[in-house]
Amino acid sequence: MKEEIICSTCGTYYPAATVPHLCVTCSDERQYIPETGQSWTKPQDLHRKHSIKLNKLHERLYEIEINPIFAIGQRALLVLSAAGNVLWDCIPMLDELTVEFIKSKGGLKAIAFSHPHYYSNMNEWAEVFDCPVYIHENDAEHIVAKGPRIRLWQGNEMPLWDGIKILLIGGHFEGSSILHVPFLSKEGTILCGDTLFLSPSKKHFSVLRSYPNRIPLSNAEMVRVKQRFDSIPFDSFYGYIRTQNLHEHVKLVFEESMKKFLV
């Protein structure tokens, strides 16, 4: 197995032979290098200090988290579908128990991403489950670890199966996307990463170029993002962490939130 090094701040994996002085992902204005400086860890250290926790959110949806939190702390979401399961985003760790669980549910037919901050060890996941990784071509420049299973898709949407679609939104990244799953709720459910960010009060959505650095989008881009969501039916929302779930008045909260941005 090839040796890899992990950025401790964002969880991006680098082949050991090509580790930069500073993490490329964290050097981008949307992320950051900590005041304490760049730090790295190794997969074996991650496995020694952390474990993976799986939680059932719905008969056909599970969240997968690293415990205790590592790096950004995002979850991955496993969608169970008759024609094949989809993993939405990755966490920067994979262990035998998680592999066994997912295989017991039918394995993975695809991995898809909201944006580059969650690419982490996507090549390991794809190799273990022998499936493709779908990334929008707009974010191709942010792939620091190439892999034979990566598939770049184009345009505004990519249909998968059973009505599931990857939809390009933009905003946070040029290729920021959501996964639309029609069978998890009446109007359809969006798995969002942080293409949208739900406030702790669950009464406000924000859309920013950078969430940690509070960099806003232009007014024109906000209008475009809103118009994109206006064309998508949904009444249920799952964001990048477990506290970002919303299942009531989701469209209304989104509409009211956009009014505050577009004054």
N, C-alpha and C positions, 0 to 999 in steps of 0.2 A: 504493500500500500504506500502511495506517495506521501511524503511528509508535507503537512500543511500548518500554517500559522494563522491565528484568528485575532482580529482587532478586538480588543476588550471593550471598546466603546460602542461599536455598531454591529459586531458579530460577523463581519465579512471575512470569508476564508481566502487566503492567498497560498499558492504553491510556495513552498519554503524557498525555492531557488529564485523567486521573483518578488520577494517581500520588499516594498518600498520603505523609504525612511519614515514617511508619514502615510497613514492610510488614505488612499485616494478618495474613498467614500466620505470619510470624515473631513477631508480637506475642502470639499465642496461647500459652498456657502449655506446649503440647506442643513448641514450637519456641523460638527465642531470637533476640534482637538481639545481635550480637557486641559485645564490650567496646570495640572500635574504632569502633562506631557503624554506623548504616545506610549501606549502599553500594549503588549501582545500576550497571548496565551496559546496553549496547544490543545488539540482535541482530547488527549489523555488526561490533561489537568481539568478540563471542563467536565469530563465524565466522572472524575474522582470527587468533584465538589458539588455536582448538580445531578438532578434526576429529571425525568419527564413525567408530567401529569396529564392525564386525559380526562375530560369531562364531557358528559352527554348533554347537549343543548336542545336536541330535538331527536325524534326517531331516526332522522337521516342526517344529523349534523353533530359533529364532535369538535371540541377545541383541544389543541395540543400545546402545552406550555412547558417552559423550563422552570424548575423550582430548585433553589430560590432564583429570583429574576437574574438574568444575565444580559448585558449589553442593553439594547433598546427595550427588551422585554416583551416583544410582540408575541402573539399566538399564531399558530397555523390553524386552519379550519378544514376539516375533512368532511366532504359532501358525499353521502352514499347515494348512488344512483343506479338504476337497473342496468343501464348499458355500460357502466363503468364509473368508478369513483374518481373524484377530483380533489387534490390538495390545493387549497388557496393559501399562498404565501408559505414561507418556511421558517422554522426556528433553527438556530445554528447548532443543532445537536440531533443525533439519531442513535437510539439504543435498541438492543435485541427485543425487549418487551414491546416497544412501540412497533417495531417491524412485525412481530408476531400478531399484535392486535390488528394492525391494518390489513395484513394478509388474511386474517380470519374474517374480515369484512369484505374480502374480494380484491385486495390490493389496490393499486392506483393505475388508472388509465392515462392520467395527465396531472401535471403540476402547472399552476398558473400564478402569475404575480400581479400585485397591485403596483409596485414600484421598486427601485433598486435597493432601498435600505433593507429589504428582507430577502435578498438573494442568498445570503449566508452560505450554507453548504449544499446548495441546490443540486450540484452535480453528484454528490453522494446519495441523496434521496432518489434522484433519477436513475442512478446505476443500480441501487438496491431493488427498486421496484420496476426497473426496465420500462420506463415510460418517458415520453417527451416532456420538455419544459417549455411553456409558452410565455414569451416576453414580447412586448410591443417593440417594433423596430425603432421607434423614437427614443428608446432607452438603451439601444445596443451599445452605445459608447460607454455605458456605466458597468458593463460586464467585465469584471477584472479576472475572473477564472473561467476561461472558455471550456466548453464541454460538447461532446458529440451529440448529446440529446437536446440541446437548446434549439428551439424553433422560433424564429422571428416572424411575427404576424403583422399584417398591414391593415390600414383602413380604420373604420369606426367600430367594427364589431367582428368577433370571431365566434361563430356558432360551434358548439361542441356536440352534445347529444342530449336527449330527453329534455329539450328546450333550454338547456344551460347555455349561456353566452358570456364571453368576455367582452366588455364594452369599454372603449377608450373614452376617458373623461378629460385628461390633461389637468392643468393647474399646478399641483404640487410638483410633479415632474411632467415633462412633455409626453411621456408615455403612461402616466398614471391611469390605472384602469380599475374597474370593479367587476365582480362576478355576479351575474343575475341568474338566480335559481327560481324557476316559476313554481315549484312544488313544495316549497317550505312555508308558504303562506298564501293567502287568497289572491292578493294582487301581485305577488312576487317579492322575493327577498334579495337584498343586495349585501354582498360581502365586500367590504370596502377598504381593508387596510387602513391607511389614513389619507386616502383620497378625500374623504370627508372626516372631520374630527368632531366628535360629540362631546359637549361640555359635561363636567361632573354633575351639573344640575339636570342634564338630559333635556334641556329646553333650548339648546342652541347648537347649531352646526357652524363650523368655520372651515374655510378653504384658504390655505396659505401656501406661499412658495416654501417657507420654512416654518415649522411649528416651534422647534426649540429656540430659534433665533428671531421669531416673530416677524418674518419678512412677508409683507403682503403681496398679493397679486395686483396687476393693473386692473382698472375698472373694466376695460374691454375684455380681459380674460375672465373676470368674474361673471360678466354678462354671458359670455360664451359657455362657461361651466353651468350656469343656471339653465340656460336654454337646452343644454345637453340633458340635464336631469329632468327637465320638463317633459321630455319625450319618452322617459323610462317609467313604467308602472312599478310601484313598490309600496309595501306597507309594513315592511320589517327590515331591520338594519343590524348588522354585526360589524363593529369596527375592529381596531387592531389589538385591543385588550378586552378582558372580560367585563369591565365596567362600561364598555361602549356597545351595549345592546339596547335597542329601542323597538318596541312592538306596538305602540299606540300613537296615533296622530303623527306618524313619521313624516308624511308629505307636508302636513301643516307646519311642523317644526322647521322643516327645511325652507319652506316658502317664507315664513316669518323671519328666519335667520338671514336669508338673502336680502330681504328688504333693508336690514340694518347695514349691510355692506354697500348696497346700491342706492344710497340716498342722493 
